[in-house]
């Protein structure tokens, strides 16, 4: 009997964790296309195939759900942006892949930063994450406080991608080429 109960409790805990993850991913994906204030708990419930009450049972409040989703977003993006240290070609390729997939979402979040405190916090964390990524990936070329890091942050920023890819309407390949050129130009003196 104890084995059955232990199994049942394990299965129940697994089902609870899966439901929680499904709810987080529902808000995460809804946030790719819509402003956060425009996404209701009803929308999340429909997308996650749960009730609003289930969402509240897991997260207590909308703010709790948003915070958990932001933690998930940061972890997901950090994983997606892994690049070999010191490999400029790979780093630029990784960041372009990331922006091709999530650049529009990042821009949507940036557009909401002044009107939603939780989104402002996500944007703050995103900026810090990008700076850390630049500092880590380009570590062989610059120390953590080197002004070169600031320049590389700009050369690989989502706004730089937006200016080239969206505003100038360059192809993905041309955008990557230009951002790569910016990064390598900045590193030219250091590498020689």
Beta strands, then each sheet from edge to edge (+ up, - down):
end
